[in-house]
């Protein structure tokens, strides 16, 4: 089950610098980029959450990563 | 998945039998291969079961027995953002790009933003030549659908897998970030070269800073991507021009630290790999081969081509990329 876009985990993972070593490489690299983009333009957060959620939706291996956000 | 060192005739026989393969070797060998479900790239440096070596008379071949199909594909520079359009659902994609090409530069800088790039494992490397041939011969990629070699663009192999198969793509970085949080580097602009860096919060000419502080340029700058350590290696320092060149682009706004010095590279790889590596796809960096003096030495149980850049979704440096496929339950 993939959390909806309003779930606080999405915002938390994109606005913190938490270590995600236990997640897949793709998730780590993507989130690192999205964090940089959100830091540079906080108003873009909703769009970046959408991008991250789309990635999780398309990749079954990433669903388990959400529990580590 | 099986890694083997094969003659041209042996590899050709395998291709003609319909095998899904990625191959690495000298251009003259790759150019002799028949059409089929494969891509190839040039290098003459390898780590085999006997250790690091220069090999010109045979090919390093990885055969994906797990594959249920594969589509080799060539994309030119303009087509790079459409890499994911060929993704086979549930599969993975292998990629090779020639060093020093426009595609190399574009993928390095923009690849992370290509639509859907992260939607399946994307693994591969930057092709090279013997170091004595740099500037004399161009690194090449070969695409099995035509058998033709290219010195620009990207060779892709979109591989299909049975339902339930799982691909684990990861990196083995033997470098750790320097311990001192007070020694940090960042760059105002992204790119393969930098004149200005911010060191410990102070803007400096980076070439002059490196020279004055005597930084060991064999050690990479290391960024922490949410737990993934990503290296940027220093290619050259030109004090006169005030410019430092890198083997992969620095990213604006990312904090880098200089890697800690290493003892034995081979030992570090062996420790990092543990008992893993056998039957996995891997490639490793020419800088590790050179600086770590890996000729004749093994890197744990990992074997594969030595490359001018590694790709695990993005361009990497001084890193071992590894990929494993688990069969469906």
Interface residues (C-beta under 8 A of the other chain):
Chain A: X17 X18 X19 X20 X21 X22 X23 X25 X26 X27 X28 X29 X30 X31 X32 X33 X35 X36 X39 X40 X55 X58 X59 X61
Chain B: X112 X113 X116 X118 X119 X120 X121 X166 X169 X170 X171 X225 X226 X227 X228 X230 X251 X253 X254 X312 X313 X314
